[in-house]
Amino acid sequence: MPEEYLDDPEGYLSLIIEEMLPDVVDLGLAEFCDVFCEEGVFSVDQSRRLLLEAKKAGLSPKIHADEIVSLGGGELAAEVGAISADHLMAVSEEGIRALAQSDTVAVLLPASTFCLMSGQYAPARKMIREGVAVALASDFNPGSSPVNSLPVVMGIACRQFKMTPAEVISATTINAAHAIGRALEIGSIETGKKADLVVFNAPTYSYLPYRFGTNLVKTVIKDGNVVIGGLA
């Protein structure tokens, strides 16, 4: 909450819903509405009200949920049809089941847990076993995850989440594309999709998370054009 609304969270929520949301939509500034559903931030009820109003206004819901305390953010993400739910280190069993039965992508952020030294990593193996679509991201920010290297995230995910290299690659490509509503355009090598490709100097795909502290990128292709390196 902003300092001037610390004693009036309902007033701030009203400001967002009644003034900010209409302006953002009218000006075409965003396609998603995200909320941090956490103890001491937005409650489950407040988050629900904001996301439903945003959805009504034409924005797709996203949610930062169950990072520290199991509040029911995972369940709420499934309830409101959120395109993604981030963090989920403290997600409940009910939350995992709800996510598994929804189209919401669980975006897990292992570098954040690593940097915070909390030891509470998201239950990735349980989520995958239950059928939750899992993506990976860096959560790059100055407060809790000053890491912008996706290969480092991939390496931590293999070691701490016990994800396989194949699962990690899916989580950083096609599943990540689903988490931002772009899976029909990017995220996999298919006819009709954008030619956004990275070529690595690696003998096998499993070598990438193995050498997670090394930049193995040889070539980057964006929209079919080589922007870094060469094809030789």
GUGU-808441 format. One record per residue (C-alpha): residue number from 1; residue in three letters; y, z negated, x. Coordinates in Angstrom, 3 decimals, padded with zeros to 6 digits, always signed. Each point is the difference from the previous one (the first is absolute). Example, Ala and Ser with C-alpha at 12.3 -4.5 7.8 and 13.67 -1.06 7.14 Angstrom:
GUGU-808441
<1, Ala, <-004.500, -007.800, +012.300>>
<2, Ser, <+003.440, +000.660, +001.370>>
//
This chain:
GUGU-808441
<1, Met, <+000.000, +000.000, +000.000>>
<2, Pro, <+003.552, +000.649, +001.211>>
<3, Glu, <+001.858, -003.168, +000.921>>
<4, Glu, <+002.245, +000.186, -003.065>>
<5, Tyr, <-003.062, +000.078, -002.290>>
<6, Leu, <-002.129, -002.710, +001.613>>
<7, Asp, <+000.572, -002.255, -002.996>>
<8, Asp, <-000.131, +002.825, -002.520>>
<9, Pro, <-003.042, +002.230, +000.615>>
<10, Glu, <+000.006, +001.117, -003.639>>
<11, Gly, <+003.574, +001.166, +000.408>>
<12, Tyr, <-000.980, +002.091, +003.014>>
<13, Leu, <-002.959, +001.485, -001.866>>
<14, Ser, <+002.324, +000.954, -002.853>>
<15, Leu, <+002.394, +001.617, +002.465>>
<16, Ile, <-002.820, +002.125, +001.417>>
<17, Ile, <-001.400, +001.025, -003.382>>
<18, Glu, <+003.260, +000.539, -001.868>>
<19, Glu, <+002.242, +001.443, +002.731>>
<20, Met, <-001.861, +001.004, +003.155>>
<21, Leu, <-002.980, +001.779, -001.558>>
<22, Pro, <+002.067, +002.272, -002.292>>
<23, Asp, <+002.291, +000.980, +002.888>>
<24, Val, <-002.906, +000.703, +002.362>>
<25, Val, <-001.699, +002.182, -002.613>>
<26, Asp, <+003.210, +001.805, -001.028>>
<27, Leu, <+000.815, +000.809, +003.626>>
<28, Gly, <-003.566, +001.002, +000.832>>
<29, Leu, <-000.145, -002.412, +002.945>>
<30, Ala, <-003.660, -001.026, -000.252>>
<31, Glu, <-003.373, +000.821, -001.496>>
<32, Phe, <-001.582, -003.447, +000.434>>
<33, Cys, <+000.966, -003.566, -000.879>>
<34, Asp, <-001.469, -002.680, +002.254>>
<35, Val, <+000.060, -003.763, -000.503>>
<36, Phe, <-001.054, -002.899, +002.236>>
<37, Cys, <-002.207, -002.171, -002.206>>
<38, Glu, <-000.374, -003.184, +002.008>>
<39, Glu, <+000.613, -003.728, -000.225>>
<40, Gly, <+003.712, -000.609, +000.488>>
<41, Val, <+000.897, +003.640, -000.674>>
<42, Phe, <-000.824, +001.741, -003.313>>
<43, Ser, <-002.541, -001.653, -002.305>>
<44, Val, <-002.780, +001.948, -001.703>>
<45, Asp, <+001.946, -000.006, -003.269>>
<46, Gln, <+003.229, +001.133, +001.661>>
<47, Ser, <-001.852, +002.701, +001.932>>
<48, Arg, <-001.709, +001.226, -003.180>>
<49, Arg, <+003.294, +000.258, -001.860>>
<50, Leu, <+001.686, +001.890, +002.832>>
<51, Leu, <-002.864, +002.445, +000.561>>
<52, Leu, <-000.457, +000.748, -003.690>>
<53, Glu, <+003.725, +000.674, -000.412>>
<54, Ala, <-000.067, +002.210, +003.099>>
<55, Lys, <-003.025, +001.858, -001.324>>
<56, Lys, <+001.757, +000.503, -003.336>>
<57, Ala, <+002.944, +001.469, +001.919>>
<58, Gly, <-002.269, +002.471, +001.796>>
<59, Leu, <-000.654, -001.739, +003.330>>
<60, Ser, <-003.563, -000.563, +001.241>>
<61, Pro, <-000.830, -003.701, +000.573>>
<62, Lys, <-000.883, -001.353, +003.430>>
<63, Ile, <-000.529, -003.638, +000.919>>
<64, His, <-000.140, -002.243, +003.041>>
<65, Ala, <-002.554, -002.533, -001.174>>
<66, Asp, <-002.073, -003.029, +000.975>>
<67, Glu, <+001.210, -000.039, +003.601>>
<68, Ile, <-000.001, -003.765, +000.486>>
<69, Val, <-000.965, -001.574, -003.331>>
<70, Ser, <-002.461, +001.339, -002.568>>
<71, Leu, <+002.344, +000.365, -002.962>>
<72, Gly, <-001.769, +002.785, -001.871>>
<73, Gly, <+001.926, +002.883, +001.505>>
<74, Gly, <-003.139, +002.094, +000.378>>
<75, Glu, <-000.787, -000.433, -003.672>>
<76, Leu, <+003.585, +000.847, -000.923>>
<77, Ala, <-000.107, +003.192, +002.086>>
<78, Ala, <-003.012, +001.209, -001.977>>
<79, Glu, <+001.533, -001.126, -003.305>>
<80, Val, <+003.230, +001.974, +000.396>>
<81, Gly, <-001.676, +003.015, +001.620>>
<82, Ala, <+001.696, -000.422, +003.375>>
<83, Ile, <-000.515, +002.915, +002.361>>
<84, Ser, <-000.530, -002.495, +002.834>>
<85, Ala, <-000.232, -003.694, +000.768>>
<86, Asp, <+000.917, -001.112, +003.534>>
<87, His, <-001.127, -002.977, +002.106>>
<88, Leu, <-002.709, -001.676, -002.159>>
<89, Met, <-000.997, -002.464, +002.726>>
<90, Ala, <-000.431, -002.703, -002.658>>
<91, Val, <-001.273, +002.201, -002.839>>
<92, Ser, <-002.414, -001.708, -002.385>>
<93, Glu, <-003.499, +001.112, -001.000>>
<94, Glu, <+001.435, +000.903, -003.409>>
<95, Gly, <+002.723, +001.999, +001.691>>
<96, Ile, <-002.535, +001.980, +002.032>>
<97, Arg, <-002.026, +000.781, -003.114>>
<98, Ala, <+003.121, +001.059, -001.905>>
<99, Leu, <+001.103, +002.283, +002.844>>
<100, Ala, <-003.482, +001.521, +000.208>>
<101, Gln, <+000.210, +000.968, -003.669>>
<102, Ser, <+003.475, +001.526, +000.391>>
<103, Asp, <+001.604, +002.941, +001.799>>
<104, Thr, <+002.138, -002.333, +002.123>>
<105, Val, <-000.339, +000.444, +003.763>>
<106, Ala, <-000.210, -003.212, +002.043>>
<107, Val, <+002.279, +000.513, +003.017>>
<108, Leu, <-001.129, -002.456, +002.669>>
<109, Leu, <+002.268, -000.978, +002.903>>
<110, Pro, <-002.049, -001.474, +002.859>>
<111, Ala, <+002.826, +000.162, +002.556>>
<112, Ser, <+002.047, -002.364, -002.161>>
<113, Thr, <-002.750, -002.626, +000.025>>
<114, Phe, <-000.481, +000.549, +003.742>>
<115, Cys, <+003.710, -000.456, +000.757>>
<116, Leu, <+000.327, -003.052, -002.238>>
<117, Met, <-003.111, -001.508, +001.660>>
<118, Ser, <-001.068, -001.327, -003.388>>
<119, Gly, <-003.663, +000.966, +000.350>>
<120, Gln, <-000.133, +000.793, -003.721>>
<121, Tyr, <-001.000, +003.644, -000.013>>
<122, Ala, <-000.465, +001.846, -003.276>>
<123, Pro, <-003.654, +000.096, -001.180>>
<124, Ala, <-000.365, +003.724, +000.694>>
<125, Arg, <-003.793, +000.073, +000.128>>
<126, Lys, <-000.290, -001.728, -003.361>>
<127, Met, <+002.558, +002.371, -001.526>>
<128, Ile, <-001.805, +003.078, +001.273>>
<129, Arg, <-003.345, -001.367, -001.161>>
<130, Glu, <+001.434, -000.574, -003.492>>
<131, Gly, <+001.422, +003.534, -000.150>>
<132, Val, <+003.699, -000.595, +000.691>>
<133, Ala, <+001.832, +002.957, +001.573>>
<134, Val, <+001.348, -001.377, +003.303>>
<135, Ala, <+002.873, +001.449, +002.031>>
<136, Leu, <+001.537, -001.258, +003.240>>
<137, Ala, <+003.645, -000.211, +001.047>>
<138, Ser, <+002.069, -001.610, +002.749>>
<139, Asp, <+002.404, -002.088, -002.140>>
<140, Phe, <+002.510, +000.799, +002.748>>
<141, Asn, <+002.863, -002.507, -000.324>>
<142, Pro, <+001.921, -002.341, +002.332>>
<143, Gly, <-001.132, -003.206, -001.698>>
<144, Ser, <-003.782, +000.084, -000.120>>
<145, Ser, <-001.320, +003.253, +001.467>>
<146, Pro, <+002.025, +001.648, +002.792>>
<147, Val, <-002.830, +002.523, +000.389>>
<148, Asn, <+000.495, +003.678, -000.785>>
<149, Ser, <-003.164, +001.302, +001.667>>
<150, Leu, <-002.596, +001.128, -002.524>>
<151, Pro, <-002.732, +000.215, +002.692>>
<152, Val, <+000.577, -003.711, +000.708>>
<153, Val, <-000.364, -000.722, -003.725>>
<154, Met, <-003.237, +002.005, -000.021>>
<155, Gly, <-001.361, -001.964, +002.954>>
<156, Ile, <+000.810, -003.370, -001.571>>
<157, Ala, <-001.564, +001.110, -003.300>>
<158, Cys, <-003.284, +000.813, +001.723>>
<159, Arg, <-000.070, -003.306, +001.843>>
<160, Gln, <+001.355, -002.418, -002.603>>
<161, Phe, <-000.821, +001.724, -003.305>>
<162, Lys, <-003.389, +001.178, +001.334>>
<163, Met, <+000.769, +003.465, -001.342>>
<164, Thr, <-001.856, +002.937, +001.526>>
<165, Pro, <+001.960, +002.720, +001.860>>
<166, Ala, <-000.731, +002.432, -002.856>>
<167, Glu, <+001.325, -002.491, -002.573>>
<168, Val, <+003.108, -000.574, +002.097>>
<169, Ile, <+000.726, +003.721, +000.279>>
<170, Ser, <-000.405, +000.454, -003.766>>
<171, Ala, <+002.269, -003.013, -000.544>>
<172, Thr, <+002.766, +001.466, +002.182>>
<173, Thr, <-000.219, +003.536, -001.407>>
<174, Ile, <-001.175, +000.867, -003.515>>
<175, Asn, <+000.118, -003.539, -001.413>>
<176, Ala, <+003.479, -000.518, +001.463>>
<177, Ala, <+001.084, +003.254, -001.628>>
<178, His, <-001.263, -001.289, -003.356>>
<179, Ala, <+002.066, -003.175, +000.530>>
<180, Ile, <+003.217, +002.046, -000.038>>
<181, Gly, <-001.048, +002.542, -002.616>>
<182, Arg, <-000.413, +002.857, +002.487>>
<183, Ala, <-003.768, +000.523, +000.094>>
<184, Leu, <+000.224, +003.482, -001.535>>
<185, Glu, <+002.282, +001.120, +002.854>>
<186, Ile, <-001.055, -001.888, +003.127>>
<187, Gly, <-002.589, -002.450, +001.331>>
<188, Ser, <-002.936, +002.344, +000.608>>
<189, Ile, <-000.716, +003.433, +001.462>>
<190, Glu, <-000.475, +002.160, -003.084>>
<191, Thr, <+001.039, +003.419, -001.221>>
<192, Gly, <+003.330, -000.233, -001.812>>
<193, Lys, <+001.196, -003.164, +001.743>>
<194, Lys, <+002.739, -000.223, +002.610>>
<195, Ala, <-001.072, +000.669, +003.585>>
<196, Asp, <+000.987, -003.452, +001.252>>
<197, Leu, <-002.412, -000.643, +002.870>>
<198, Val, <-000.357, -002.143, +003.109>>
<199, Val, <-002.278, +001.125, +002.823>>
<200, Phe, <-001.226, -002.808, +002.262>>
<201, Asn, <-001.268, +000.088, +003.559>>
<202, Ala, <-003.180, -001.813, -000.965>>
<203, Pro, <-003.709, +000.878, +000.170>>
<204, Thr, <-000.799, -001.380, -003.504>>
<205, Tyr, <+001.893, -001.428, -002.964>>
<206, Ser, <-001.381, -003.478, +000.738>>
<207, Tyr, <+001.779, +000.124, +003.366>>
<208, Leu, <+003.391, -000.399, -001.727>>
<209, Pro, <-000.320, -003.646, -001.106>>
<210, Tyr, <-002.003, -000.753, +003.168>>
<211, Arg, <+002.976, +000.989, +002.200>>
<212, Phe, <+002.521, -001.480, -002.435>>
<213, Gly, <+002.619, -000.903, +002.608>>
<214, Thr, <+000.206, +003.519, +001.430>>
<215, Asn, <+001.969, +002.985, -001.262>>
<216, Leu, <-002.681, +002.683, -000.311>>
<217, Val, <+002.151, +002.465, -001.959>>
<218, Lys, <-000.157, +003.494, +001.470>>
<219, Thr, <+001.592, +002.122, -002.730>>
<220, Val, <+001.899, -000.636, -003.221>>
<221, Ile, <+000.234, +002.732, -002.643>>
<222, Lys, <+002.408, -000.395, -002.915>>
<223, Asp, <+000.027, +002.513, -002.865>>
<224, Gly, <-002.006, +002.358, +002.196>>
<225, Asn, <+002.457, -000.184, +002.910>>
<226, Val, <-000.775, -001.585, +003.349>>
<227, Val, <+002.655, -002.685, +000.555>>
<228, Ile, <-001.570, -001.938, +002.909>>
<229, Gly, <-002.283, +001.323, +002.744>>
<230, Gly, <-001.804, +003.298, -000.158>>
<231, Leu, <-003.186, +001.595, -001.272>>
<232, Ala, <-001.313, +001.058, +003.417>>
//
